């Protein structure tokens, strides 16, 4: 089995699903108890995921301006931000757990994503 088994097409589906989750989860989970930043960082990141995804060179994009490998780099920066946020913004409780869990998931998705530049029909 290939170690990097998440194709660019599947990665795109994950991206749009994650965006919806990042925008809605703070309200469903009641984030923001330790800091309002815990709620709004997720929402803003979700909107950014949609913008980046619409611009990435993969199947579910419109503009195809961001190379797929550049997209993976942006994902790594988001995961790093999620991992650092609880410490930078003093998140506690569910706010902290939410961002640590998201960081782990994004790091895993990037690590398991095939990093070859896709054709736009893949």
Secondary structure per residue as TSV (DSSP state, phi and psi in degrees):
chain	resnum	aa	ss	phi	psi
A	1	X	-	360.0	138.1
A	2	X	-	-72.7	133.3
A	3	X	S	-63.4	-43.9
A	4	X	-	-95.1	87.6
A	5	X	-	-103.5	-1.5
A	6	X	B	-87.0	110.1
A	7	X	-	-72.1	162.8
A	8	X	H	-57.2	-36.3
A	9	X	H	-64.8	-46.6
A	10	X	H	-65.1	-38.4
A	11	X	H	-59.7	-40.3
A	12	X	H	-61.4	-42.6
A	13	X	H	-62.8	-42.7
A	14	X	H	-61.2	-42.2
A	15	X	H	-59.1	-51.0
A	16	X	H	-66.9	-36.0
A	17	X	H	-64.7	-42.6
A	18	X	H	-63.8	-38.9
A	19	X	H	-60.1	-45.3
A	20	X	H	-61.5	-43.4
A	21	X	H	-64.6	-42.1
A	22	X	H	-65.3	-32.7
A	23	X	H	-78.5	-39.0
A	24	X	H	-91.3	-33.0
A	25	X	H	-57.3	-40.4
A	26	X	H	-58.1	-33.1
A	27	X	H	-80.2	-38.0
A	28	X	H	-70.2	-34.5
A	29	X	H	-93.1	-7.6
A	30	X	T	70.4	37.5
A	31	X	-	-66.3	157.6
A	32	X	-	111.2	4.6
A	33	X	S	-67.0	-39.3
A	34	X	S	-86.3	-22.2
A	35	X	-	-170.7	136.4
A	36	X	H	-59.2	-25.0
A	37	X	H	-59.4	-30.6
A	38	X	H	-62.4	-36.5
A	39	X	H	-74.7	-50.9
A	40	X	H	-78.2	-26.9
A	41	X	H	-62.4	-39.9
A	42	X	H	-66.5	-45.9
A	43	X	H	-62.1	-48.3
A	44	X	H	-62.5	-40.2
A	45	X	H	-64.4	-40.3
A	46	X	H	-60.0	-43.3
A	47	X	H	-64.6	-41.2
A	48	X	H	-63.2	-37.8
A	49	X	H	-61.3	-41.5
A	50	X	H	-62.7	-46.0
A	51	X	H	-62.0	-47.1
A	52	X	H	-63.4	-43.0
A	53	X	H	-64.0	-39.5
A	54	X	H	-66.6	-16.3
A	55	X	H	-107.6	-2.4
A	56	X	B	-83.3	148.7
A	57	X	S	-80.7	68.2
A	58	X	S	-140.8	175.7
A	59	X	T	-53.6	-40.5
A	60	X	T	-94.7	29.3
A	61	X	-	-104.9	165.8
A	62	X	S	-111.5	-45.0
A	63	X	S	-96.3	-25.8
A	64	X	-	54.5	46.1
A	65	X	-	-104.4	-20.1
A	66	X	B	-102.3	120.1
A	67	X	-	-58.9	146.6
A	68	X	H	-55.3	-42.4
A	69	X	H	-64.7	-33.1
A	70	X	H	-65.5	-38.0
A	71	X	H	-61.3	-43.6
A	72	X	H	-62.6	-36.3
A	73	X	H	-65.0	-41.6
A	74	X	H	-62.0	-40.9
A	75	X	H	-60.0	-42.0
A	76	X	H	-62.3	-39.5
A	77	X	H	-65.3	-38.4
A	78	X	H	-65.6	-42.9
A	79	X	H	-62.7	-40.6
A	80	X	H	-64.8	-41.0
A	81	X	H	-63.1	-43.0
A	82	X	H	-61.5	-40.9
A	83	X	H	-67.5	-35.2
A	84	X	H	-84.0	-26.1
A	85	X	H	-53.0	-45.6
A	86	X	H	-59.0	-31.6
A	87	X	H	-85.0	-37.8
A	88	X	H	-71.0	-37.4
A	89	X	T	-108.9	7.8
A	90	X	T	58.9	43.4
A	91	X	-	-72.4	143.8
A	92	X	-	-132.3	171.1
A	93	X	H	56.0	-139.1
A	94	X	H	-59.9	-33.6
A	95	X	H	-58.4	-46.3
A	96	X	H	-66.7	-47.3
A	97	X	H	-61.7	-38.3
A	98	X	H	-59.7	-47.5
A	99	X	H	-73.2	-36.0
A	100	X	H	-65.2	-43.9
A	101	X	H	-62.6	-43.6
A	102	X	H	-62.9	-40.5
A	103	X	H	-59.8	-46.7
A	104	X	H	-60.7	-45.4
A	105	X	H	-63.4	-45.6
A	106	X	H	-66.1	-42.0
A	107	X	H	-57.8	-43.5
A	108	X	H	-64.9	-43.8
A	109	X	H	-60.9	-43.8
A	110	X	H	-64.6	-44.8
A	111	X	H	-62.6	-31.4
A	112	X	H	-97.0	0.1
A	113	X	B	-85.8	133.2
A	114	X	-	-63.7	127.0
A	115	X	-	-98.3	17.2
A	116	X	S	-82.1	145.2
A	117	X	-	-67.1	121.3
A	118	X	-	-79.8	158.9
A	119	X	-	-80.9	160.0
A	120	X	T	-73.9	-4.7
A	121	X	T	-102.7	-5.1
A	122	X	-	-72.7	360.0
